[in-house]
Every structure is written in structure tokens, then in C-alpha cells.
Amino acid sequence: MMARDSDDTPRKKGKGSQIVVWVLMAMLVVGLGGFGVTNFGGGLTSIGRVGDREIDTNSYARALQQELSALSAQFGQNISLSQAQSLGMDRQVLQSLVAQTALDNEAARVRLSVGDAVVAQRITESPAFQGTAGRFDRETYRFTLDRNNLTESAYEASLRADVARQLLTGAVAGGFVAPAPLTDTLYNWVGERRGFSLLQLTVQDLAAPVAEPTEEALAAFYETNIARFTAPEAKRIRYAALLPDAIAADQPVDDETLRRMYDSRIADFVQPERRLVERLIYPSAEAAAEAMTRLEGGEAFETLVAERGLDLEDIDLGDVAQEELGAAGEAVFTLDGPGVVGPFDSTLGPALFRMNAILAAQEISFDDARPDLAIEIQADAARRSIADRVETIDDMLAGGSTLEEVAQDQGMVIDTVDYVASEPAPEGIAAYPAFRTAADRLAEGDFPEAVLLADGGVVALQFVELVPAAPIPFETARDAVVAAYTADATAKALADRAVEVKAAVEGGGSLGAFGIVQRTASIAREGFVESAPPELMTAVFAMAPGDLRVIEGAGFVGLVRLDEVMPAAQDGEEVAALKEAISAQVEQALAQDALQLFSNALTEEAGIFLDQNAINAVHAQFN
């Protein structure tokens, strides 16, 4: 079986306790995603119950299939049930059905239901049951239900329960209004801005450089920080790989093909002179002429752009040829240096044209282009050659051939790598996302399988052994020990210096006397300062005006002084819009909390019974 390369790997989803989201999804999704899920016969009709209401086995199977399909689409690869279970998907589906069943049980207890007319309307209006004429079609209805292993009576009963459940949850979650004081408090918190001064300290600010460590100091540092110099547990993986780069140079190159390729892309190799141009459009020729007069009188072009309510990027045409400029082309290309011409008519009205740079004509001959074209053709031929071998490689592995036999037969390279999932992707084979995905799943006893890589290569992996975590010998790690010791010593010296500067400034000294101060006039909570650690913004929004603090982070030591606190604006359309958005979020959160509490209370009151054997039987159908 082949796996495809992808930068997307499954990641753990939200906490299973978020029942509300699943309940809302259950109300919106009728359950038609279970294509191919077989009905469970015999006595296996439920996987448990909540109160007097059973949790239907087929409903659980369809919900699992639906979520597996969604995960597979999200990650761009087939996700197995075992993979989904590692993300907690089966528990989330089960919790959703438990909460849904609890609501159904309560709806039945209070005799909440809907009539046939409502059910009929929902069915006839559903796009899933419309025929080619765009209207409800009886045969389409039957066919769709049949493909989902549903009878009409079962589906209509489920739909009736869905609508009743919506009425119940709507009564619980509807009508919440965000308290104005809460909305205002949140808005004032979000909208507040602050101004501050920042002094970053570097090694140049130290009175003396950090002393070179002695061997005794390095050895002691190594022992004290042995965890920093310990190789993590790794999977030792033996692999056979065939990459396009390895065989590209051996692929034949045909001069006739190269010439056709060159001719088809001649625009890439032969380009006339082009120029970087901006176009400032005016509503009338008179307005454009007046603007040109102002320019000739010394007005800045940028001033005219700002008056039109535009930025320079809004008027940028990029690099253009003369014929692309229409009536302005000749004047623009007559300029022998940057300048403005106009007004000229354009497709959007009278305009001024500013030329900023001349891009000389270029012509790359066939002989000059030939090496690059040959590399492209050889790389493509290498990928096709590998694609032709993949099926054979897969068949040989499935037939019991060893990696060495497959490698020898197919011209693959054999090597070994110690793979650590938690480490950033290194160079080499472990940098391929598909290799890392396969390596993450690889376990002792697994048979090798062909894995396709993003560049067209193929690799097969075999588990060798688990290499336990172990300290890296001092001599091997010495350079890393020296670097870490020096970095730690430098950071400590800078922190000590920051404390000294802080005391001097608090004693009346000037912050600017100790280096270049970076001033930020106004910044929001979500803002950031380049090169500064996240701790900076946390500190800035916890300080009072005039406060001075030492800020330490990875590779950063400095002092920050809060200069000004600017309360959130209270007037304007943006203020109203933000308050409205905050109010909507508050109301949604209140509704979700109420619905979750209601669902939890119903579940606890009714009681839950789950049949693990029945659940396992459903899971077995996916293996």
C-alpha cells in the first residue's frame, strides 16, 4: 500500500469535553455521510442507552464514517480508524451521540414532537433529494437513502427527532443577551493601547567580555545540564530510497525536444525593454492637468497619491512593456531616467504615469538556456522512471522480498537513520513529510511498504530497533557545551547589567544614556516588537505609567519603560462594530454554556449505559 507525501499530518483536535459543538453539529447534519457502512444485523441494534432511549448502532457507525471522511479530506490522505482513535475522535463521536440521545430522551419525556407536514417540508426542500429538474424527486430520495443503508421510515423518524431536538435546544440556548457592563469591560480591555520605550542590551554593553571557560567549568556545566546534551529516544530505521536527483543525470536528453521547449517558452528567454511604472488616475483631464502642474511646481508625487486616498501599492503597474501602456507608452519609454509624464488617457480615465526604473531588454540564446532546460527534462524523466517502478517495488515488498533485494533489483540506495519525531525536520530523507509520517507510524514487526515523496521519489522503511535516550559523550558534544555555556554566561551578565541600568535610571539617570532606545508610541495587546520576546507585551500591559522593568527572553535582555496608557476609543463606526462583535461572542458563549450544562444535567439524571462489546464490534467493521 502506498502513502503520499503531504505537509499536513494529523493533529489532535479539540478536547472531548466540548460536547456543545458536537450537539450543534448533530442538529445541522442529518447523517447522510455514511456511504458504505453496513447495517448491523441480528441482536446488535444498539451500543448503549441514555435513560429509556437507545443509541442506535448504525447511527454510531455512520457518525464514525462521516468523521473519518471529514478528517481524510482535511489532511489530504486516508485516515484509518486507529489513527482517528489516537486523536480521540471515537470518544468525541460517542459523546456527541450520548448528548444527542439525552436530548431525544428529554424530548420524548415532555412529549415534544413535530407533525408530518414539517417532516415532509424538510424532506422536499433538502438539496440531497432533488432531481435534475431542481425539485424533490422521489426516486432520488429512495436512492440516496438506500446508499446510506436507511429506510424511509427510519430516516423520517430520525428527521422528526432532529427537528424536535432543535426546538428543545433552541428553547434552552436562545434569548441570551450580553450584559452591557461585560461587553464594555471586554471592549475597553481589548481596545486599550500603550506606548513604551525599550532598551535592548547586547554584549557591547558589557564592561568586559564573558571569560573563556576552563575545561573544569565546561565539565561541571556538562554534568549539571546533562539533559541538554542527551540524545533523545529514537527509532532506528533502515530504508531503501530512490530519488529523482540520484538518477536525473542518467536520463537521455534529445536536442530536438530541448529546441521545441525553448521555442514554446521563448517569452521567458527573449524579453524587450520593460519599465517599472505607476499610474495615478483622475476623474477628469482637467484634474489630471492641474496635478501635473503642481508636480512641475515642486509638489511631491506621494502627496498627490495620498490626496486620492491611495497608497503607492494601489497604483503600481509593475514592470510593463511599451504596448501595455497605450497612449502613454511612447512618452514613458522616451524617458531616459525616472520621471512623471502625462496626463494621458488610460482604460480607467486620464492619468499621470511615473516611471521608476528601466529594465534592459534581455535575450538568452538556446545554447545558454540549454543546460537549464536539460535539467528540467531530466528531472521530469527521472520522476516518470521512478513512477514506473513503484508498482514493482510494492509487489516485491508485498511478496516478501527484503529491502536489500528490492534495492539491488530497482537501483535504490540503502541507508539507516535514527529518527526522532520531536526534532525539527533535518536535511536528508527525514526532511520529507511523507517519510516522517510513515516513520511516526512505523512499529516493530511492520512490513516495509512503498511511500511516495513530494519530489517524485519513493522510499521503503523497516523498523530496526528502538535506541534509548543516552548522554552524548562530552568530547562529541564539546562544541555544543561551549556554545551553551557561553550563551548562559552572557545572558546572566546582561541580566546583571540590566539590573544596574534599571537602578541608575530609577535614580534619575536617562534611559537613552545607556544605548539606543526604541520608542513605540501606540500598540495593542496583540501587537509585537520585532526581535523582542512575548514576555515584553505581557509586561507592558501589566505595568503602570513610569514603571521600568527588566525583560528577559530567548536571546534577549533589555529594559522597558511604560510611557503612556491610552484608553480604548469610545466613538466611531469601528468602535460600534467591535462592541457588536464582542457582544455576539458573549451571547454565543452564554448559549453554549447553558446548552452544555443542560445536556450534562439530562445525561446525569437519565443515566448512561454503554455496551463496550457492541462498540468494539462497530470498530471492527472499519478494520
Secondary structure, DSSP 8 states (H G I E B T S, - for coil): --B---S------S-TT-HHHHHHHHHH--S---TT-----TT--EEEEETTEEEEHHHHHHHHHHHHHHHHHHHTS---HHHHHHTTHHHHHHHHHHHHHHHHHHHHHTT----HHHHHHHHHH-GGGB-TTSSB-HHHHHHHHHHTT--HHHHHHHHHHHHHHHHHHHHHHTT----HHHHHHHHHHHH-EEEEEEEE--GGGSSS------HHHHHHHHHHTGGGGEE--EEEEEEEEE-HHHHGGGS---HHHHHHHHHHTHHHHEE--EEEEEEEE-SSHHHHHHHHHHHHTT--HHHHHHHTT--HHHHEEEEE-GGGGGGGHHHHHH-SSSEEEEEEEETTEEEEEEEEEEE--EE--HHHHHHHHHHHHHHHHHHHHHHHHHHHHHHHHHTT--HHHHHHHHT-EEEEEEE-TTS---SSGGGSHHHHHHHHH--TT----EEE-TTS-EEEEEEEEEE--EE--HHHHHHHHHHHHHHHHHHHHHHHHHHHHHHHHHTT--GGGGS-EEEEEEE-TT---TT--THHHHHHTT--TT-EEEEEETTEEEEEEEEEEE-----SHHHHHHHHHHHHHHHHHHHHHHHHHHHHHHHHHH-EEE-HHHHHHHHHTT-
